[in-house]
C-alpha cells in the first residue's frame, strides 16, 4: 500500500456537508497535561529519527488493580506543534499484532502539519512482542511441512484435530495464570491505563482490522474518554468470532478469484491462460502437486495456502505471487515458490507469538462450538462454495474448540454518546467483509462511513489513496467528518488501481502500489487473519 499519487479521486456519493467533532482542539488542549509517569528514551531508527520508547505497568486482572502487574511496551513520535491535540494511539490489528513500529509509520505518512499536533503512540498489547510476559505456546508450531489442511480421510482430519488440541493444551499448561486475562476487554482497559499515564483526559485512536474491535470496545467501556476515533477495515461486532471467520472464508475466496482474473488478464506475462477459471484450476493443480511432493521439501499444500493468503489482504503482492505461480507451473521452478513462501508465508518467532495471542484472545472473547461435528459440517459447507481457505481457517482457529479457559460473553458494541467517529471500509475486503463496516457504522451513533468502491485491500488509509487520506487528515486536523444525509455511506472514493506485472514498463506509480512503497510497509504491520 507506493507513494501518494497526489490525485484526489472523485467522490461518488453526495456529501451534504462536514460535521465538526466535539471537543474542538482548543477544548481538548485545556484538559491535556504533559505525561506524568512515563519516562521516554530515544530509540530512533533510520525511518523514524525521533522515535522514543517507554513502558507502563498495568494490572493483569483489572478487577484487582493492586495485584500482579504486567508491562506494556510503548513507542511515540512526540508532537512538535504548539497546537497539541493529545496522544494518538495506533493499532495494526491481529489480535496479536505488534504496534511499536506503527507509530513511526503513521507519523511519517500523515502530513507533517497534522502529525506534529499529536504524540503518535504505538503499543504492544498484553502478551505481544516486547510487552511482558509475552506468549509463545508452541514454538515453531507452523514449521514446514505441515499436514494438508483439506482432509481426504478420517485419519487426515484426526491428525489436524490432534495438532490443534495439543496446541490448546500446551497453552493451558504454559500460561494457566495468564489465559483468563487474555481478552479484548482487558486489552481495552489497558488502553485506559496508557491514557492515564500520558496525563490526558481523552484518547485519540486509529485502529485497523481487529484494532477496530479493540477501539470500539474501548469506546463502549469509556465513551467520555474518546476524543477522536478512526476505524479502518472494520470487524463485524455481531459475529465475534466464529461467524466472522466463516464470513472471511467466502470473502477471501472471492479475493483469490480476483487474483486469478488478474493473472489471466496478463496472460502475455504469466502464460497461464486468459480464462480466470482455467488459471484457478492450474493453481489448484499446483496445490495438489506440492501436496504430494513439497517444493524444495518446504512448501506443501498448507504452506502454499499460507503463501498466497497475503494476496487476499493486499493486491500489491500479486505480481510477486503470480511470478512464483507461473514459474512453478511453466518452468518447474521450485526455488521461486520457496522464496515466495519465505517472504509471505513463513512464520518466525514473532509470528509464533502473534498466533499464540491471537488464539488466546479469540478463544477467550466468546463461545466457540465445542462439538467438532459443528466445525466439520460448517467447513465442508463453506468449502463446497469457497475452497481457498475454508479448511485452512478452520485449523487456524480449531484450538478454540478445546480451549482450557471458559469463554466470556462478547461485548455488545453500540454507543449513542460518542463524538463523531470516522470509519473506512473497502467494498471487497477479504479479512473484514464490507457488511462489518456497515454494521459497526449503525452501532456507533453519529459515525461516518467512507467507502473505497471496488477496493479489495485490507487497511486502506495511509496507503496511497489520496481521496481516503483527505478524509482522514481533515478529521485528525479539525474533527470534521463527511455527511451524506441518507443511507449507510457518507462518502465514496474510487479504489486504488490494481498493480501491473513487475516487468511491465508502462506501470505508473499508482498502479505499482505496494510493490515498493507505503502499501507494502503498512501491510507488513497489519495482523493477518484479523
C-alpha positions as CSV (number, residue, x, y, z in Angstrom):
1,X,0.0,0.0,0.0
2,X,3.5,3.4,-3.2
3,X,3.9,6.9,-2.5
4,X,0.9,9.1,-2.8
5,X,0.0,9.9,-6.4
6,X,-1.3,13.3,-5.4
7,X,-4.5,12.7,-7.2
8,X,-7.8,13.3,-5.4
9,X,-10.3,10.9,-6.8
10,X,-13.8,12.0,-7.4
11,X,-16.2,11.3,-4.6
12,X,-19.0,9.1,-5.8
13,X,-21.6,9.8,-3.0
14,X,-23.3,13.1,-2.3
15,X,-21.7,14.8,0.6
16,X,-24.1,17.2,2.2
17,X,-21.6,18.9,4.4
18,X,-18.9,18.4,7.1
19,X,-19.6,18.0,10.8
20,X,-17.1,19.0,13.4
21,X,-16.5,16.5,16.2
22,X,-16.5,17.8,19.7
23,X,-14.5,18.6,21.6
24,X,-12.5,21.0,19.5
25,X,-8.7,21.0,19.6
26,X,-8.8,24.1,21.8
27,X,-11.2,22.5,24.3
28,X,-9.1,19.4,24.4
29,X,-5.9,21.3,25.0
30,X,-7.3,22.7,28.2
31,X,-7.8,19.1,29.6
32,X,-4.4,17.7,28.5
33,X,-1.5,17.6,30.8
34,X,2.0,16.6,29.9
35,X,3.0,13.0,30.7
36,X,3.2,12.5,34.4
37,X,4.6,8.9,34.8
38,X,6.1,7.8,31.5
39,X,9.8,8.0,31.0
40,X,10.7,8.2,27.4
41,X,14.1,7.2,26.0
42,X,15.5,7.6,22.5
43,X,15.0,4.5,20.2
44,X,15.3,6.3,16.9
45,X,15.5,4.3,13.7
46,X,16.5,5.4,10.2
47,X,12.9,5.7,9.1
48,X,11.8,7.2,12.5
49,X,14.6,9.5,13.7
50,X,12.5,11.0,16.6
51,X,11.1,7.7,17.8
52,X,11.0,7.3,21.6
53,X,10.3,4.2,23.7
54,X,8.8,3.6,27.1
55,X,6.7,1.2,29.1
56,X,3.8,1.2,31.6
57,X,2.6,-1.2,34.2
58,X,-0.9,-2.5,34.1
59,X,-2.9,-4.9,36.3
60,X,-3.1,-8.4,34.9
61,X,-6.6,-8.5,36.4
62,X,-8.2,-5.1,36.2
63,X,-10.7,-6.2,38.9
64,X,-7.6,-6.5,41.2
65,X,-5.6,-3.4,40.4
66,X,-3.2,-3.9,43.3
67,X,-2.4,-7.5,42.2
68,X,0.0,-8.9,39.7
69,X,1.2,-6.4,37.2
70,X,2.2,-6.8,33.5
71,X,4.3,-4.5,31.4
72,X,3.1,-2.8,28.1
73,X,5.7,-1.7,25.7
74,X,5.2,1.8,24.1
75,X,6.6,4.0,21.4
76,X,5.9,7.5,20.3
77,X,6.8,10.2,17.9
78,X,6.3,13.3,20.0
79,X,4.4,16.4,18.9
80,X,6.3,19.5,17.9
81,X,3.5,21.9,17.2
82,X,2.3,24.5,19.7
83,X,-1.2,23.1,19.0
84,X,-1.2,19.9,20.9
85,X,-4.2,17.6,20.3
86,X,-3.1,14.8,22.7
87,X,-2.0,11.2,22.2
88,X,-3.0,9.3,19.1
89,X,-2.8,5.6,19.8
90,X,-2.4,3.4,16.8
91,X,-3.0,-0.4,16.5
92,X,-2.5,-2.7,13.5
93,X,-4.9,-5.5,14.5
94,X,-4.4,-9.2,15.0
95,X,-5.2,-9.9,17.8
96,X,-1.5,-10.4,18.3
97,X,-0.1,-7.7,16.1
98,X,2.8,-5.6,17.4
99,X,2.2,-1.8,17.1
100,X,5.6,-0.5,18.1
101,X,6.8,0.3,14.6
102,X,3.4,1.7,13.6
103,X,3.9,5.0,15.5
104,X,6.7,6.0,13.1
105,X,4.8,4.8,10.1
106,X,1.7,6.8,10.9
107,X,3.6,9.9,11.9
108,X,5.6,9.8,8.6
109,X,2.5,9.1,6.4
110,X,0.4,11.9,7.8
111,X,1.1,15.5,6.6
112,X,3.7,16.9,8.9
113,X,1.4,19.8,9.9
114,X,-1.1,17.2,11.3
115,X,1.3,14.6,12.7
116,X,3.1,17.4,14.6
117,X,0.0,18.1,16.6
118,X,-0.1,14.6,18.2
119,X,2.0,12.3,20.2
120,X,1.6,9.4,17.8
121,X,1.9,6.3,20.0
122,X,2.3,2.7,19.2
123,X,2.0,-0.2,21.7
124,X,2.3,-3.9,22.1
125,X,-0.9,-5.2,23.6
126,X,-0.7,-7.6,26.6
127,X,1.1,-10.7,25.7
128,X,2.5,-9.3,22.5
129,X,6.1,-8.6,21.3
130,X,8.1,-6.6,23.8
131,X,5.3,-6.4,26.4
132,X,5.9,-8.8,29.3
133,X,5.1,-11.5,29.7
134,X,4.9,-12.4,26.0
135,X,3.1,-15.6,24.9
136,X,4.6,-18.4,22.8
137,X,2.6,-21.6,23.4
138,X,4.3,-23.9,20.9
139,X,7.5,-22.6,19.3
140,X,7.7,-23.4,15.6
141,X,4.1,-24.7,15.6
142,X,3.8,-23.7,11.9
143,X,7.1,-25.1,10.8
144,X,7.0,-26.8,7.4
145,X,5.9,-29.3,6.2
146,X,2.5,-29.4,7.9
147,X,-0.3,-31.8,7.1
148,X,-2.6,-30.7,4.3
149,X,-5.4,-28.6,5.7
150,X,-8.0,-30.3,3.5
151,X,-8.8,-33.7,4.9
152,X,-9.1,-36.6,2.4
153,X,-9.9,-39.2,5.0
154,X,-10.9,-39.6,8.6
155,X,-7.3,-40.1,9.6
156,X,-6.3,-36.8,7.8
157,X,-8.8,-34.9,9.8
158,X,-7.8,-36.5,13.1
159,X,-4.1,-35.6,12.5
160,X,-5.0,-31.9,12.3
161,X,-7.6,-32.2,15.1
162,X,-4.9,-33.6,17.4
163,X,-2.5,-30.8,16.4
164,X,-5.0,-28.2,17.3
165,X,-6.0,-29.9,20.6
166,X,-2.3,-30.2,21.6
167,X,-1.8,-26.5,20.9
168,X,-4.6,-25.6,23.2
169,X,-3.4,-28.0,25.9
170,X,0.2,-26.6,25.7
171,X,-1.1,-23.0,26.1
172,X,-3.1,-24.1,29.2
173,X,0.0,-25.8,30.7
174,X,2.4,-23.0,30.0
175,X,0.2,-20.0,30.8
176,X,-2.5,-21.1,33.3
177,X,-2.3,-17.8,35.2
178,X,-2.4,-15.5,32.1
179,X,-5.0,-17.1,29.8
180,X,-8.0,-15.9,31.9
181,X,-6.9,-12.3,31.2
182,X,-6.1,-12.5,27.6
183,X,-9.2,-10.9,26.1
184,X,-10.3,-7.8,24.3
185,X,-11.9,-6.2,27.4
186,X,-8.7,-6.5,29.3
187,X,-6.8,-5.0,26.4
188,X,-9.2,-2.1,26.1
189,X,-8.8,-1.4,29.8
190,X,-5.0,-1.4,29.2
191,X,-5.6,1.5,26.7
192,X,-7.1,3.5,29.6
193,X,-4.0,2.8,31.7
194,X,-1.9,4.2,28.8
195,X,-4.3,7.2,28.7
196,X,-3.8,7.9,32.4
197,X,-0.1,7.5,32.1
198,X,0.1,10.2,29.4
199,X,-1.8,12.6,31.6
200,X,-4.5,13.0,29.0
201,X,-8.2,13.4,29.8
202,X,-9.1,11.7,26.5
203,X,-7.7,9.5,23.8
204,X,-7.4,9.8,20.0
205,X,-7.3,6.3,18.4
206,X,-6.6,4.9,15.0
207,X,-7.2,1.1,14.6
208,X,-7.0,-1.3,11.7
209,X,-8.7,-4.7,11.4
210,X,-9.0,-6.3,14.9
211,X,-7.9,-2.9,16.1
212,X,-11.4,-1.6,15.1
213,X,-13.0,-4.0,17.5
214,X,-10.5,-3.1,20.3
215,X,-11.2,0.6,19.7
216,X,-15.0,0.1,19.6
217,X,-14.8,-1.9,22.9
218,X,-12.8,0.9,24.5
219,X,-15.4,3.3,23.3
220,X,-18.2,1.2,24.8
221,X,-16.4,1.0,28.2
222,X,-15.1,4.6,28.3
223,X,-17.2,6.7,26.0
224,X,-16.4,10.0,27.8
225,X,-12.7,9.4,27.3
226,X,-12.8,9.1,23.5
227,X,-11.9,12.3,21.6
228,X,-11.4,11.1,18.0
229,X,-11.9,7.5,16.8
230,X,-10.7,6.3,13.4
231,X,-11.6,2.6,12.5
232,X,-10.3,1.2,9.2
233,X,-11.4,-2.2,7.8
234,X,-14.0,-3.0,10.4
235,X,-14.7,-6.2,12.3
236,X,-18.4,-7.1,12.4
237,X,-19.0,-6.8,16.2
238,X,-22.1,-9.1,15.9
239,X,-20.1,-12.1,14.7
240,X,-17.4,-12.4,17.3
241,X,-15.6,-14.7,16.4
242,X,-16.9,-18.0,14.9
243,X,-19.3,-16.3,12.5
244,X,-16.8,-13.7,11.5
245,X,-14.3,-16.3,10.4
246,X,-16.9,-18.1,8.3
247,X,-17.6,-14.8,6.6
248,X,-13.9,-14.4,6.0
249,X,-13.8,-17.7,4.2
250,X,-16.2,-16.6,1.5
251,X,-14.6,-13.1,1.2
252,X,-11.1,-14.5,0.8
253,X,-12.2,-16.9,-1.8
254,X,-13.6,-14.0,-3.8
255,X,-10.3,-12.2,-3.4
256,X,-8.4,-15.3,-4.6
257,X,-10.7,-15.4,-7.7
258,X,-10.0,-11.7,-8.3
259,X,-6.3,-12.5,-8.2
260,X,-6.8,-15.4,-10.7
261,X,-8.7,-13.0,-13.0
262,X,-5.8,-10.5,-12.7
263,X,-3.3,-13.2,-13.7
264,X,-5.5,-14.2,-16.6
265,X,-5.6,-10.5,-17.7
266,X,-1.8,-10.6,-18.0
267,X,-1.6,-13.9,-19.9
268,X,1.2,-12.4,-22.1
269,X,3.3,-12.1,-19.0
270,X,2.5,-15.2,-17.0
271,X,1.5,-17.6,-19.7
272,X,-1.2,-19.3,-17.5
273,X,-4.1,-18.7,-19.8
274,X,-6.6,-15.9,-20.4
275,X,-9.6,-17.7,-18.8
276,X,-9.7,-17.0,-15.0
277,X,-11.4,-20.3,-14.3
278,X,-8.6,-22.2,-16.1
279,X,-6.0,-20.2,-14.2
280,X,-7.7,-21.1,-11.0
281,X,-7.7,-24.7,-12.0
282,X,-4.0,-24.5,-12.6
283,X,-3.5,-23.1,-9.2
284,X,-5.3,-26.0,-7.6
285,X,-3.3,-28.5,-9.7
286,X,-0.2,-26.8,-8.3
287,X,-1.6,-27.2,-4.8
288,X,-2.2,-30.9,-5.4
289,X,1.3,-31.3,-6.8
290,X,3.1,-29.8,-3.8
291,X,0.8,-31.8,-1.5
292,X,2.3,-34.9,-3.0
293,X,5.9,-33.5,-3.4
294,X,6.5,-30.4,-1.4
295,X,8.5,-27.8,-3.3
296,X,12.1,-27.6,-2.1
297,X,11.0,-30.0,0.7
298,X,9.5,-27.0,2.3
299,X,6.3,-25.9,0.6
300,X,3.5,-28.4,0.9
301,X,-0.2,-27.7,0.4
302,X,-0.7,-25.9,3.7
303,X,2.4,-23.8,3.2
304,X,1.1,-22.9,-0.3
305,X,-2.1,-21.7,1.3
306,X,-0.1,-19.5,3.8
307,X,2.0,-18.1,0.9
308,X,-1.0,-17.0,-1.2
309,X,-3.2,-15.8,1.6
310,X,-1.5,-12.4,1.9
311,X,-2.6,-11.7,-1.7
312,X,-6.1,-11.7,-0.3
313,X,-5.2,-8.9,2.1
314,X,-3.3,-6.8,-0.4
315,X,-3.1,-6.8,-4.2
316,X,0.3,-5.2,-4.1
317,X,1.7,-8.7,-3.5
318,X,0.0,-10.1,-6.7
319,X,3.0,-9.6,-9.1
320,X,5.4,-11.5,-6.8
321,X,2.9,-14.2,-6.1
322,X,2.0,-14.6,-9.8
323,X,5.6,-14.8,-10.7
324,X,6.1,-17.7,-8.3
325,X,3.0,-19.4,-9.5
326,X,3.9,-19.1,-13.2
327,X,7.5,-20.1,-12.6
328,X,6.4,-23.3,-10.9
329,X,3.7,-24.2,-13.5
330,X,5.6,-23.2,-16.6
331,X,9.2,-23.9,-15.7
332,X,9.1,-26.3,-12.7
333,X,10.8,-23.6,-10.7
334,X,10.5,-24.8,-7.1
335,X,13.0,-22.2,-5.8
336,X,10.7,-19.3,-6.7
337,X,7.9,-20.9,-4.8
338,X,10.1,-21.5,-1.8
339,X,11.3,-17.8,-2.0
340,X,7.7,-16.6,-2.1
341,X,6.8,-18.8,0.9
342,X,9.8,-17.4,2.9
343,X,8.7,-13.9,2.1
344,X,4.9,-14.2,2.6
345,X,4.1,-17.4,4.4
346,X,6.9,-18.5,6.8
347,X,6.3,-17.9,10.5
348,X,9.2,-16.8,12.7
349,X,9.3,-16.3,16.5
350,X,7.3,-13.1,16.2
351,X,4.7,-15.0,14.2
352,X,4.6,-17.7,16.9
353,X,4.0,-15.0,19.5
354,X,1.3,-13.4,17.3
355,X,-0.5,-16.7,16.8
356,X,-0.5,-17.6,20.5
357,X,-2.0,-14.2,21.4
358,X,-4.5,-14.5,18.5
359,X,-5.7,-17.8,19.8
360,X,-5.7,-16.7,23.5
361,X,-7.8,-13.6,22.8
362,X,-10.3,-15.0,20.3
363,X,-10.8,-18.2,22.2
364,X,-11.4,-16.3,25.4
365,X,-13.5,-13.5,24.0
366,X,-16.6,-15.5,23.0
367,X,-18.1,-19.0,22.9
368,X,-16.9,-21.3,20.1
369,X,-18.6,-24.6,19.3
370,X,-17.4,-27.4,21.5
371,X,-18.9,-30.1,19.3
372,X,-16.4,-30.9,16.5
373,X,-19.3,-32.1,14.3
374,X,-20.4,-28.4,14.0
375,X,-17.0,-27.3,12.8
376,X,-16.8,-30.2,10.3
377,X,-20.3,-29.6,8.9
378,X,-19.8,-25.9,8.6
379,X,-16.4,-26.1,7.0
380,X,-17.4,-28.6,4.3
381,X,-20.5,-26.5,3.5
382,X,-18.2,-23.4,3.0
383,X,-15.6,-25.4,1.2
384,X,-18.1,-26.6,-1.4
385,X,-18.5,-22.9,-2.5
386,X,-15.3,-21.2,-1.3
387,X,-12.5,-23.7,-1.0
388,X,-9.5,-21.3,-1.0
389,X,-9.1,-21.1,2.8
390,X,-12.1,-22.8,4.4
391,X,-10.2,-25.7,6.0
392,X,-7.1,-23.6,6.5
393,X,-9.0,-21.1,8.5
394,X,-10.8,-23.9,10.5
395,X,-7.5,-25.4,11.6
396,X,-6.1,-21.9,12.4
397,X,-9.0,-21.4,14.8
398,X,-9.5,-25.0,15.9
399,X,-7.7,-24.7,19.3
400,X,-10.8,-22.8,20.4
401,X,-12.8,-26.0,20.3
402,X,-10.7,-27.2,23.2
403,X,-9.5,-24.0,24.9
404,X,-8.7,-24.6,28.5
405,X,-10.3,-21.4,29.8
406,X,-14.0,-20.8,29.8
407,X,-15.2,-18.1,27.3
408,X,-16.6,-14.7,28.1
409,X,-19.7,-13.1,26.6
410,X,-18.7,-10.7,23.8
411,X,-19.2,-7.0,24.3
412,X,-22.3,-5.7,22.7
413,X,-20.7,-2.8,20.8
414,X,-23.0,0.2,20.5
415,X,-22.8,3.8,21.5
416,X,-25.1,6.9,21.4
417,X,-22.8,9.2,23.3
418,X,-19.5,9.3,21.3
419,X,-18.1,12.2,19.3
420,X,-18.5,11.5,15.6
421,X,-16.2,8.5,14.7
422,X,-14.8,8.1,11.2
423,X,-14.9,4.6,9.6
424,X,-13.3,3.4,6.4
425,X,-14.2,0.2,4.5
426,X,-13.3,-1.3,1.1
427,X,-16.3,-3.0,-0.6
428,X,-14.3,-6.2,-1.5
429,X,-12.2,-6.5,1.7
430,X,-11.4,-10.2,2.4
431,X,-10.3,-10.1,6.0
432,X,-13.1,-7.9,7.3
433,X,-16.0,-8.1,4.8
434,X,-17.9,-5.0,3.8
435,X,-21.0,-5.8,5.9
436,X,-19.0,-5.4,9.1
437,X,-18.3,-1.8,8.3
438,X,-21.9,-1.1,7.7
439,X,-22.9,-2.9,10.9
440,X,-20.4,-1.0,13.0
441,X,-21.5,2.3,11.4
442,X,-25.0,1.6,12.5
443,X,-23.9,0.6,16.0
444,X,-21.9,3.8,16.6
445,X,-24.4,6.7,16.5
446,X,-23.2,9.7,14.7
447,X,-20.3,7.9,13.0
448,X,-19.5,8.5,9.3
449,X,-18.6,5.7,6.9
450,X,-16.2,6.3,4.0
451,X,-16.1,3.5,1.4
452,X,-13.5,2.6,-1.2
453,X,-15.7,1.4,-4.0
454,X,-14.4,-1.8,-5.7
455,X,-11.3,-1.8,-3.4
456,X,-10.2,-5.2,-2.1
457,X,-7.3,-4.3,0.2
458,X,-7.4,-4.6,3.9
459,X,-6.3,-1.4,5.6
460,X,-7.0,1.4,3.1
461,X,-5.9,4.7,4.7
462,X,-2.3,5.9,4.6
463,X,-1.5,3.6,1.7
464,X,-1.7,5.6,-1.4
465,X,-5.4,6.6,-1.9
466,X,-5.4,10.4,-1.7
467,X,-9.2,10.6,-1.5
468,X,-9.4,8.4,1.6
469,X,-6.5,10.1,3.2
470,X,-8.1,13.5,2.7
471,X,-11.0,12.5,4.9
472,X,-8.6,11.1,7.5
473,X,-6.4,14.2,7.5
474,X,-9.4,16.6,7.8
475,X,-10.7,14.6,10.7
476,X,-7.5,14.5,12.6
477,X,-6.7,18.1,11.9
478,X,-10.1,19.7,12.5
479,X,-12.5,16.9,13.7
480,X,-14.6,17.1,10.5
481,X,-16.4,14.1,9.1
482,X,-18.4,13.8,5.8
483,X,-22.2,13.6,6.0
484,X,-24.3,12.3,3.1
485,X,-27.6,12.8,4.8
486,X,-29.0,9.5,3.7
487,X,-28.2,5.8,3.5
488,X,-25.4,4.0,5.2
489,X,-22.5,5.6,3.2
490,X,-21.3,9.1,3.8
491,X,-18.6,9.3,1.1
492,X,-17.2,7.1,-1.6
493,X,-13.7,7.1,-3.0
494,X,-12.5,5.3,-6.2
495,X,-10.3,2.3,-5.5
496,X,-6.6,2.4,-5.7
497,X,-5.7,0.9,-9.1
498,X,-4.6,-2.7,-9.3
499,X,-0.9,-3.3,-9.8
500,X,0.6,-4.3,-13.1
501,X,3.1,-7.1,-13.6
502,X,6.6,-6.2,-12.2
503,X,8.0,-6.5,-15.7
504,X,5.5,-4.0,-17.3
505,X,7.5,-0.9,-18.3
506,X,4.3,1.1,-18.6
507,X,3.3,0.7,-15.0
508,X,2.5,4.0,-13.3
509,X,3.4,4.8,-9.6
510,X,-0.2,4.3,-8.7
511,X,-0.5,1.0,-10.4
512,X,2.6,-0.3,-8.8
513,X,1.1,0.4,-5.4
514,X,2.6,-1.8,-2.8
515,X,5.5,-3.2,-4.8
516,X,7.9,-0.9,-3.0
517,X,6.1,1.8,-1.1
518,X,3.5,2.7,1.5
519,X,1.1,-0.1,1.0
520,X,3.6,-2.9,1.4
521,X,5.0,-1.2,4.5
522,X,1.6,-0.9,6.1
523,X,0.5,-4.4,5.3
524,X,3.7,-5.8,6.8
525,X,2.4,-4.4,10.1
526,X,-1.2,-5.4,9.8
527,X,-2.1,-8.6,11.6
528,X,-3.1,-11.3,9.2
529,X,-6.3,-13.3,9.9
530,X,-8.0,-10.4,11.7
